[in-house]
């Protein structure tokens, strides 16, 4: 429900504030005074397209602010958006610059216009020419019928939609798996072949480095032996001169130091040191000799190492720089092969899930169809009663429920609202046969019936804004429209922009848009009228710019009739 609307710099309105109340509020005024700017302002809060031409001449921007009461169930959505409220009221603002830039705020936080439209659209509905055109939409007609079917049907439709989305997700995955089966089979063959190739070679971690060292040793055997022999000769001497080696020199030093220590105890540590050197040289000579014995030319082993290295090189060319990287690749792709091999099982699993979802969807779709067919007859009958009261006694309205070409997110039905204004004409799609005035009355009749049937307490906090609802009508029909709007206002807030006194008389609150002209700039303001002033405004609406005694008397009669209607409600 809208509690306040503030408009600045929009059209002829420099600045105006509307204090709105529950029930039926009417907005009237002379042609060109700016009545439609009220609807335009509300439309901006609902995310409608911003027209920079609507910015007041001489100003650089227009701004519309609204204060809305909202039901508790909307609080969760506001929490998701990080938007706060003030004691159950939501502040909404929309700003449009003369250059066409547009900004929107919810609860003081800047949000995209689409988000603003989503939130405010839960609370406010504008019925103007565009809304009447929307009545021709099959999707909108389905929504109206489902509302009439009741909350159980809406819950059923929501459950169907959730399952339909699940089915769509499953079907997409299944389609992707089936369509890429050939590609996956090729990949599986390549991975399996590569793993077989690696398994056949059976490399060991670090084997390539170890073989490289061994190959170098086998290839350089002559040089290695020569170096070892040279070292042994240097340590132990050669056959021609055994005393030329390092060991002989150390033995000489040891004898000299022993003799020295016998004469001077200070030399004893040197004796121990030289003996350690002799032992180390003995060990080194023995170790070098053993190495020399092991280093033998082995052409067969060299050939085997070369062949093994070639086999490993074949793997490292394809699967990694080193044997360790090849083994890591094999480990990863063994898992990938298992995944590829399990695709057929996944396809079978998804097909079973899809079959189960199809069964559930079929059952829910049948329940939706039954609920819609039952609601269609009742809703058409109830709206026909309203249309008869709106001077269309011969009008026929039908909600035709037929199978859709294929199921969708809202069921398996195609909904078409058909209309006939005359008994001799068969019902046809409403968009093709109904005039603007007829569309207005059908829309009003639908809202009155739906509001009367909906028991949701949140509906009482919803706002309906009607513009041009009285298009093409007058007299007794206008009176009946006023009555229907007043009846709708028992269940929700109703704001109506009208030029008919017969409609305005039934309002609980009457706002008048009046313009002033200083010769250069036209400015409009909005004031609330009551009692005598209200009668004068109704008389002006009936008689023109100047009220007459007859129009004043008629205005009094209209107000009395409206008061009698409210008292019997």
C-alpha positions as CSV (number, residue, x, y, z in Angstrom):
1,X,0.0,0.0,0.0
2,X,1.2,3.5,-0.9
3,X,1.2,5.9,2.1
4,X,2.9,8.9,0.5
5,X,3.9,10.0,-3.0
6,X,6.2,13.0,-3.5
7,X,6.7,14.3,-7.1
8,X,9.4,17.0,-8.0
9,X,10.0,18.5,-11.4
10,X,7.8,16.1,-13.4
11,X,5.8,17.6,-16.2
12,X,3.8,20.6,-15.0
13,X,4.3,19.6,-11.3
14,X,7.0,21.6,-9.7
15,X,6.6,19.9,-6.3
16,X,3.6,18.0,-4.9
17,X,3.0,15.5,-2.1
18,X,0.1,13.1,-2.0
19,X,-0.9,11.6,1.3
20,X,-2.7,8.4,0.4
21,X,-4.9,6.3,2.6
22,X,-6.4,2.8,2.5
23,X,-9.6,2.6,0.5
24,X,-10.6,4.5,-2.6
25,X,-8.7,7.7,-3.6
26,X,-9.6,9.7,-6.7
27,X,-7.5,12.2,-8.5
28,X,-9.3,14.8,-10.7
29,X,-8.5,18.1,-12.4
30,X,-8.8,20.0,-15.6
31,X,-7.4,18.7,-18.8
32,X,-3.7,19.5,-18.9
33,X,-3.5,20.1,-15.2
34,X,-1.1,17.1,-14.7
35,X,-3.4,14.3,-13.4
36,X,-1.5,11.8,-15.5
37,X,1.8,12.8,-13.9
38,X,0.6,11.0,-10.8
39,X,0.3,7.8,-12.8
40,X,3.6,8.6,-14.6
41,X,5.3,9.1,-11.2
42,X,4.1,5.8,-9.9
43,X,5.1,4.1,-13.2
44,X,8.7,5.4,-12.7
45,X,8.7,3.7,-9.3
46,X,7.5,0.5,-11.0
47,X,10.5,0.6,-13.4
48,X,8.8,1.9,-16.4
49,X,10.8,3.6,-19.1
50,X,12.1,7.0,-18.1
51,X,11.2,9.7,-20.7
52,X,13.6,12.7,-20.3
53,X,11.0,14.8,-22.0
54,X,8.8,14.5,-18.9
55,X,11.3,16.5,-16.9
56,X,9.9,19.9,-16.1
57,X,11.0,22.7,-18.3
58,X,13.9,24.6,-16.7
59,X,14.9,21.8,-14.3
60,X,17.7,19.3,-14.8
61,X,16.0,16.4,-13.2
62,X,12.7,14.9,-12.1
63,X,12.4,12.9,-8.9
64,X,9.6,10.7,-7.5
65,X,9.6,9.3,-4.0
66,X,7.2,6.8,-2.5
67,X,6.6,5.5,0.9
68,X,5.1,2.0,0.8
69,X,3.8,-0.4,3.5
70,X,4.8,-4.0,2.7
71,X,3.8,-7.4,4.0
72,X,6.1,-9.5,6.2
73,X,6.7,-12.0,3.4
74,X,8.5,-9.3,1.4
75,X,11.0,-8.7,4.3
76,X,13.1,-11.7,3.4
77,X,13.5,-10.4,-0.2
78,X,14.6,-7.0,1.2
79,X,17.1,-8.7,3.5
80,X,18.6,-10.5,0.5
81,X,19.1,-7.2,-1.1
82,X,20.6,-5.7,2.1
83,X,17.8,-3.1,2.2
84,X,16.4,-1.8,5.4
85,X,12.9,-0.5,6.3
86,X,11.4,2.0,8.7
87,X,8.8,0.3,10.8
88,X,7.3,-1.7,8.1
89,X,7.5,1.0,5.4
90,X,9.8,1.0,2.4
91,X,11.2,4.2,0.9
92,X,11.5,4.1,-2.9
93,X,12.9,6.8,-5.1
94,X,13.5,7.3,-8.9
95,X,15.4,10.1,-10.5
96,X,15.4,11.0,-14.2
97,X,17.8,13.6,-15.7
98,X,16.9,15.8,-18.6
99,X,19.8,14.0,-20.5
100,X,18.0,10.7,-20.0
101,X,20.1,9.2,-17.1
102,X,18.0,7.3,-14.5
103,X,18.8,6.2,-11.0
104,X,16.8,4.2,-8.5
105,X,16.9,3.7,-4.7
106,X,15.3,1.3,-2.3
107,X,15.5,2.0,1.4
108,X,18.2,4.6,0.6
109,X,20.4,2.0,-1.2
110,X,21.0,2.4,-4.9
111,X,19.7,-0.5,-6.9
112,X,19.1,-1.4,-10.6
113,X,15.8,-0.2,-12.0
114,X,14.8,-3.9,-12.7
115,X,15.2,-4.6,-8.9
116,X,13.1,-1.7,-8.0
117,X,10.4,-2.8,-10.5
118,X,10.5,-6.4,-9.0
119,X,10.0,-5.2,-5.4
120,X,7.5,-2.5,-6.0
121,X,5.6,-4.6,-8.6
122,X,4.8,-7.0,-5.7
123,X,2.8,-4.1,-4.1
124,X,1.4,-1.9,-6.8
125,X,-0.4,-2.6,-10.1
126,X,-1.1,0.2,-12.6
127,X,-4.1,-0.4,-14.8
128,X,-3.8,1.9,-17.8
129,X,-3.7,1.5,-21.5
130,X,-0.6,-0.7,-21.3
131,X,-2.2,-2.9,-18.7
132,X,-5.2,-3.4,-20.9
133,X,-2.9,-4.4,-23.7
134,X,-1.2,-6.8,-21.3
135,X,-4.6,-8.4,-20.8
136,X,-4.2,-9.8,-24.3
137,X,-1.1,-11.7,-23.3
138,X,-1.6,-15.5,-22.8
139,X,0.9,-15.5,-20.0
140,X,-1.1,-12.7,-18.2
141,X,-4.4,-14.5,-18.8
142,X,-2.9,-17.7,-17.3
143,X,-1.8,-15.7,-14.2
144,X,-5.3,-14.3,-13.8
145,X,-6.9,-17.7,-14.0
146,X,-4.4,-19.3,-11.6
147,X,-5.1,-16.5,-9.1
148,X,-8.8,-17.3,-9.4
149,X,-8.1,-21.0,-8.9
150,X,-6.7,-20.1,-5.4
151,X,-3.6,-20.4,-3.4
152,X,-3.5,-24.2,-3.6
153,X,-3.2,-23.9,-7.4
154,X,-0.5,-21.3,-7.1
155,X,1.4,-23.6,-4.8
156,X,0.9,-26.5,-7.2
157,X,2.1,-24.3,-10.1
158,X,5.2,-23.3,-8.1
159,X,6.0,-27.0,-7.4
160,X,5.5,-27.9,-11.0
161,X,7.9,-25.0,-12.0
162,X,10.6,-26.3,-9.7
163,X,10.3,-29.8,-11.1
164,X,10.3,-28.4,-14.6
165,X,13.5,-26.6,-14.0
166,X,15.1,-29.8,-12.5
167,X,14.0,-31.7,-15.6
168,X,15.4,-29.0,-17.8
169,X,18.8,-29.2,-16.0
170,X,18.8,-33.0,-16.3
171,X,17.8,-32.9,-19.9
172,X,20.6,-30.5,-20.7
173,X,23.3,-32.6,-19.0
174,X,21.9,-35.7,-20.7
175,X,21.9,-34.1,-24.2
176,X,25.4,-32.9,-23.7
177,X,26.6,-36.4,-22.7
178,X,24.9,-38.1,-25.6
179,X,25.9,-35.5,-28.2
180,X,29.6,-35.7,-27.0
181,X,29.7,-39.5,-26.7
182,X,31.8,-40.0,-29.8
183,X,34.3,-37.4,-28.7
184,X,34.5,-39.0,-25.2
185,X,35.0,-42.4,-26.8
186,X,37.9,-41.1,-28.9
187,X,39.4,-39.5,-25.8
188,X,39.0,-42.7,-23.8
189,X,40.8,-44.7,-26.5
190,X,43.7,-42.2,-26.6
191,X,44.0,-42.1,-22.8
192,X,43.8,-45.9,-22.6
193,X,46.5,-46.3,-25.3
194,X,48.8,-43.9,-23.5
195,X,48.4,-45.6,-20.2
196,X,49.1,-49.0,-21.9
197,X,52.2,-47.6,-23.4
198,X,53.5,-46.2,-20.1
199,X,52.6,-49.5,-18.4
200,X,54.5,-51.5,-20.9
201,X,57.7,-49.5,-20.3
202,X,56.9,-49.5,-16.5
203,X,59.3,-46.7,-15.6
204,X,60.5,-46.3,-12.0
205,X,60.7,-42.9,-10.2
206,X,64.1,-41.2,-10.9
207,X,65.1,-44.0,-13.3
208,X,66.1,-41.6,-16.1
209,X,68.6,-39.8,-14.0
210,X,70.2,-43.0,-12.6
211,X,70.5,-44.5,-16.2
212,X,72.1,-41.3,-17.4
213,X,74.8,-41.6,-14.8
214,X,75.4,-45.3,-15.5
215,X,75.6,-44.6,-19.3
216,X,78.3,-42.0,-18.7
217,X,80.3,-44.4,-16.6
218,X,80.2,-47.2,-19.2
219,X,81.0,-44.9,-22.0
220,X,84.1,-43.4,-20.2
221,X,85.5,-46.7,-18.7
222,X,89.0,-46.3,-20.2
223,X,89.4,-42.8,-18.9
224,X,88.1,-43.8,-15.5
225,X,90.5,-46.8,-15.2
226,X,93.4,-44.6,-16.2
227,X,92.5,-42.0,-13.6
228,X,92.2,-44.7,-10.9
229,X,95.5,-46.2,-11.8
230,X,97.2,-42.8,-11.6
231,X,95.7,-42.3,-8.2
232,X,96.9,-45.7,-6.9
233,X,100.5,-45.0,-8.3
234,X,100.5,-41.7,-6.5
235,X,99.5,-43.3,-3.3
236,X,101.4,-46.6,-3.3
237,X,104.1,-46.1,-5.9
238,X,104.5,-48.0,-9.1
239,X,106.2,-51.4,-9.8
240,X,109.5,-49.8,-10.9
241,X,109.8,-47.5,-7.9
242,X,107.6,-48.6,-4.9
243,X,109.1,-46.0,-2.6
244,X,107.8,-43.1,-4.7
245,X,104.2,-43.2,-3.5
246,X,102.6,-41.1,-0.8
247,X,102.4,-44.1,1.6
248,X,106.2,-44.5,1.6
249,X,106.7,-40.8,2.3
250,X,104.3,-41.0,5.2
251,X,106.1,-44.1,6.5
252,X,109.4,-42.1,6.5
253,X,107.7,-39.2,8.3
254,X,106.2,-41.6,10.9
255,X,109.6,-43.1,11.7
256,X,111.2,-39.7,12.1
257,X,108.4,-38.4,14.4
258,X,108.6,-41.6,16.5
259,X,112.3,-40.9,17.0
260,X,111.6,-37.3,17.8
261,X,108.9,-38.2,20.4
262,X,111.4,-40.5,22.1
263,X,113.5,-37.5,22.8
264,X,110.8,-34.9,23.3
265,X,107.3,-35.7,24.6
266,X,106.0,-32.5,22.9
267,X,106.2,-34.4,19.6
268,X,103.9,-37.3,20.7
269,X,100.7,-35.7,19.3
270,X,102.4,-35.4,15.9
271,X,103.2,-39.1,16.0
272,X,99.5,-39.9,16.5
273,X,98.5,-37.5,13.7
274,X,100.9,-39.0,11.2
275,X,99.6,-42.5,12.0
276,X,96.0,-41.3,11.3
277,X,97.2,-40.0,7.9
278,X,98.9,-43.3,7.1
279,X,95.6,-45.2,8.0
280,X,93.6,-42.8,5.8
281,X,96.0,-43.3,2.9
282,X,95.9,-47.0,3.3
283,X,92.0,-47.0,3.2
284,X,92.0,-44.6,0.3
285,X,94.4,-46.8,-1.6
286,X,92.3,-49.9,-1.0
287,X,89.1,-48.1,-2.0
288,X,90.6,-46.9,-5.2
289,X,91.9,-50.4,-6.0
290,X,88.4,-51.9,-5.5
291,X,86.9,-49.2,-7.7
292,X,89.5,-50.1,-10.4
293,X,88.5,-53.7,-10.1
294,X,84.8,-52.8,-10.6
295,X,85.3,-50.5,-13.6
296,X,85.3,-52.9,-16.5
297,X,84.2,-52.4,-20.1
298,X,80.7,-54.0,-20.5
299,X,79.4,-53.4,-24.1
300,X,76.3,-55.5,-23.4
301,X,75.3,-53.5,-20.4
302,X,75.9,-50.3,-22.2
303,X,73.7,-51.5,-25.0
304,X,70.9,-52.4,-22.5
305,X,71.1,-49.0,-20.8
306,X,71.0,-47.2,-24.1
307,X,67.9,-49.1,-25.1
308,X,66.2,-48.5,-21.8
309,X,67.0,-44.8,-22.0
310,X,65.5,-44.7,-25.5
311,X,62.3,-46.3,-24.3
312,X,62.0,-43.8,-21.5
313,X,62.7,-40.9,-23.9
314,X,59.7,-42.1,-26.0
315,X,57.6,-41.5,-22.9
316,X,59.1,-38.1,-21.9
317,X,58.6,-36.8,-25.5
318,X,54.8,-37.3,-25.1
319,X,53.8,-37.1,-21.4
320,X,56.4,-35.1,-19.5
321,X,59.9,-33.7,-19.2
322,X,61.0,-36.3,-16.8
323,X,60.0,-39.9,-15.8
324,X,58.5,-38.5,-12.6
325,X,56.3,-36.1,-14.7
326,X,55.3,-39.1,-16.9
327,X,54.2,-41.1,-13.8
328,X,52.2,-38.1,-12.5
329,X,50.5,-37.7,-15.9
330,X,49.6,-41.4,-15.8
331,X,48.1,-41.1,-12.3
332,X,45.9,-38.1,-13.4
333,X,44.7,-39.7,-16.6
334,X,43.9,-43.0,-14.9
335,X,41.2,-41.1,-13.0
336,X,40.1,-39.4,-16.2
337,X,39.7,-42.7,-17.9
338,X,37.6,-44.0,-15.1
339,X,35.4,-40.9,-15.4
340,X,35.1,-41.3,-19.2
341,X,34.3,-45.0,-18.7
342,X,31.6,-44.1,-16.3
343,X,29.7,-41.9,-18.7
344,X,27.4,-44.7,-19.9
345,X,26.4,-45.3,-16.3
346,X,25.7,-41.6,-15.8
347,X,23.6,-41.5,-19.0
348,X,21.5,-44.4,-17.7
349,X,21.2,-42.7,-14.3
350,X,20.0,-39.4,-15.9
351,X,17.5,-41.2,-18.1
352,X,16.0,-42.8,-15.0
353,X,15.9,-39.4,-13.2
354,X,14.2,-37.8,-16.3
355,X,11.7,-40.6,-16.5
356,X,10.8,-40.0,-12.9
357,X,10.5,-36.3,-13.3
358,X,8.3,-36.7,-16.4
359,X,6.0,-38.9,-14.4
360,X,5.7,-36.3,-11.6
361,X,5.3,-33.4,-14.1
362,X,2.6,-35.3,-15.9
363,X,0.7,-35.8,-12.7
364,X,1.0,-32.2,-11.6
365,X,0.2,-30.9,-15.1
366,X,-3.0,-32.9,-15.0
367,X,-3.9,-31.5,-11.6
368,X,-3.2,-27.9,-12.9
369,X,-5.4,-28.5,-15.9
370,X,-8.3,-29.7,-13.8
371,X,-8.0,-26.8,-11.4
372,X,-7.8,-24.3,-14.3
373,X,-10.8,-25.8,-16.1
374,X,-12.9,-25.5,-12.9
375,X,-11.7,-22.0,-12.2
376,X,-12.3,-20.9,-15.8
377,X,-16.0,-21.6,-15.6
378,X,-16.5,-20.0,-12.2
379,X,-14.4,-16.9,-13.1
380,X,-16.1,-16.3,-16.4
381,X,-19.5,-16.5,-14.7
382,X,-18.5,-14.1,-11.9
383,X,-17.0,-11.6,-14.3
384,X,-20.0,-11.8,-16.6
385,X,-22.2,-10.7,-13.6
386,X,-19.9,-7.7,-13.2
387,X,-20.0,-6.9,-16.9
388,X,-23.8,-7.0,-16.8
389,X,-23.7,-4.4,-14.1
390,X,-21.3,-2.3,-16.2
391,X,-23.9,-2.1,-19.0
392,X,-22.7,-5.1,-20.9
393,X,-25.5,-7.6,-20.1
394,X,-24.9,-9.6,-23.3
395,X,-21.2,-9.9,-23.0
396,X,-19.6,-13.3,-22.8
397,X,-16.3,-14.1,-21.3
398,X,-14.5,-17.4,-21.6
399,X,-11.2,-18.7,-20.4
400,X,-10.4,-21.5,-22.9
401,X,-8.0,-24.1,-21.5
402,X,-6.5,-26.3,-24.2
403,X,-3.3,-28.4,-24.5
404,X,-0.2,-26.4,-25.3
405,X,2.1,-27.4,-28.2
406,X,4.6,-28.5,-25.5
407,X,4.7,-28.3,-21.8
408,X,6.4,-25.3,-20.3
409,X,7.4,-24.0,-16.8
410,X,3.8,-23.3,-15.9
411,X,2.2,-26.5,-17.0
412,X,0.9,-28.1,-20.2
413,X,-2.0,-25.8,-20.9
414,X,-2.6,-23.0,-23.3
415,X,-4.9,-20.3,-21.8
416,X,-6.9,-17.9,-24.1
417,X,-9.3,-15.3,-22.9
418,X,-12.1,-15.0,-25.4
419,X,-14.8,-12.3,-25.5
420,X,-18.0,-11.4,-27.2
421,X,-19.9,-8.2,-26.6
422,X,-23.0,-9.3,-28.5
423,X,-25.0,-12.5,-28.4
424,X,-24.8,-13.0,-32.2
425,X,-21.0,-13.0,-32.2
426,X,-19.0,-16.1,-31.1
427,X,-16.3,-15.5,-28.6
428,X,-13.0,-14.6,-30.1
429,X,-9.6,-13.6,-28.6
430,X,-10.2,-10.5,-26.5
431,X,-7.4,-8.5,-28.1
432,X,-9.0,-8.8,-31.5
433,X,-12.6,-7.9,-30.7
434,X,-12.8,-5.7,-27.5
435,X,-12.7,-1.9,-27.7
436,X,-10.7,0.2,-25.2
437,X,-13.8,0.8,-23.1
438,X,-14.7,-2.8,-23.1
439,X,-11.1,-3.8,-22.1
440,X,-11.3,-1.3,-19.2
441,X,-14.5,-2.8,-17.9
442,X,-13.3,-6.4,-18.3
443,X,-10.1,-5.6,-16.5
444,X,-12.1,-3.9,-13.7
445,X,-14.5,-6.8,-13.4
446,X,-11.6,-9.3,-13.2
447,X,-9.9,-7.3,-10.4
448,X,-13.2,-7.0,-8.4
449,X,-13.9,-10.7,-8.6
450,X,-10.3,-11.7,-7.9
451,X,-10.0,-9.3,-4.9
452,X,-13.3,-10.6,-3.5
453,X,-12.0,-14.2,-3.7
454,X,-8.5,-13.8,-2.5
455,X,-8.3,-14.3,1.3
456,X,-4.6,-13.5,1.5
457,X,-4.2,-10.7,4.1
458,X,-1.3,-9.3,2.1
459,X,-3.8,-8.4,-0.6
460,X,-5.2,-5.7,1.6
461,X,-1.8,-4.1,1.5
462,X,-1.7,-4.1,-2.3
463,X,-2.4,-0.9,-4.4
464,X,-4.2,-0.7,-7.7
465,X,-3.8,2.4,-9.8
466,X,-6.4,2.9,-12.5
467,X,-5.9,5.4,-15.4
468,X,-8.5,5.6,-18.2
469,X,-10.7,3.0,-16.5
470,X,-13.7,5.1,-17.5
471,X,-12.5,5.5,-21.1
472,X,-15.4,5.5,-23.6
473,X,-18.2,5.3,-20.9
474,X,-20.5,7.7,-19.1
475,X,-23.8,8.0,-17.4
476,X,-25.1,4.9,-15.6
477,X,-22.1,2.9,-16.7
478,X,-19.8,5.4,-15.0
479,X,-21.8,5.1,-11.8
480,X,-21.4,1.3,-11.9
481,X,-17.7,1.7,-12.5
482,X,-17.6,3.9,-9.4
483,X,-19.4,1.2,-7.4
484,X,-17.0,-1.5,-8.6
485,X,-14.0,0.5,-7.7
486,X,-15.4,1.2,-4.3
487,X,-16.1,-2.5,-3.9
488,X,-12.5,-3.3,-4.9
489,X,-11.3,-0.7,-2.3
490,X,-12.7,-2.9,0.5
491,X,-9.9,-5.4,-0.2
492,X,-7.1,-3.2,-1.3
493,X,-5.9,0.4,-1.8
494,X,-7.4,1.9,-5.0
495,X,-6.1,5.1,-6.7
496,X,-8.1,6.3,-9.7
497,X,-7.4,9.1,-12.2
498,X,-10.7,10.1,-13.8
499,X,-12.6,12.8,-15.5
500,X,-16.0,11.4,-14.6
501,X,-17.9,12.8,-11.6
502,X,-19.9,9.6,-11.4
503,X,-16.7,7.7,-10.7
504,X,-15.1,10.3,-8.4
505,X,-18.2,10.5,-6.2
506,X,-17.6,7.0,-4.8
507,X,-14.1,7.7,-3.6
508,X,-13.3,7.9,0.1
509,X,-10.7,10.6,-0.5
510,X,-10.7,13.2,-3.3
511,X,-7.5,14.9,-4.6
512,X,-7.7,17.7,-7.1
513,X,-4.8,18.7,-9.4
514,X,-5.1,22.4,-10.2
515,X,-2.8,24.5,-12.4
516,X,-1.7,28.1,-12.1
517,X,-0.2,30.2,-14.9
518,X,1.8,33.4,-14.4
519,X,2.0,34.0,-18.1
520,X,5.4,32.3,-18.5
521,X,5.3,29.0,-16.5
522,X,2.4,26.7,-15.7
523,X,2.6,25.0,-12.3
524,X,0.3,22.4,-10.9
525,X,-0.5,21.6,-7.2
526,X,-2.5,18.9,-5.5
527,X,-5.0,19.5,-2.8
528,X,-7.6,17.4,-0.9
529,X,-11.2,18.5,-1.1
530,X,-14.1,17.7,1.2
531,X,-17.8,18.5,1.6
532,X,-18.7,21.7,-0.2
533,X,-15.4,21.9,-2.2
534,X,-15.8,18.3,-3.3
535,X,-19.3,18.9,-4.5
536,X,-18.1,22.0,-6.4
537,X,-15.3,19.9,-8.0
538,X,-17.9,17.2,-9.1
539,X,-20.1,19.9,-10.4
540,X,-17.2,21.4,-12.4
541,X,-16.5,18.0,-13.9
542,X,-20.1,17.6,-15.1
543,X,-20.7,21.2,-16.2
544,X,-17.4,22.4,-17.4
545,X,-15.3,25.2,-16.0
546,X,-18.2,26.9,-14.2
547,X,-20.4,24.9,-11.9
548,X,-24.2,25.5,-12.2
549,X,-27.0,25.1,-9.7
550,X,-28.1,22.0,-11.6
551,X,-24.6,20.5,-11.6
552,X,-24.2,21.2,-7.9
553,X,-27.5,19.5,-7.2
554,X,-26.5,16.6,-9.3
555,X,-23.2,16.4,-7.5
556,X,-25.0,16.3,-4.2
557,X,-27.1,13.4,-5.4
558,X,-24.0,11.5,-6.6
559,X,-22.4,12.0,-3.2
560,X,-25.5,10.8,-1.4
561,X,-25.8,7.8,-3.6
562,X,-22.1,6.9,-3.0
563,X,-22.6,7.4,0.8
564,X,-25.6,5.1,0.7
565,X,-23.6,2.5,-1.2
566,X,-20.7,2.6,1.3
567,X,-23.1,2.3,4.3
568,X,-24.7,-0.9,2.9
569,X,-21.4,-2.5,2.1
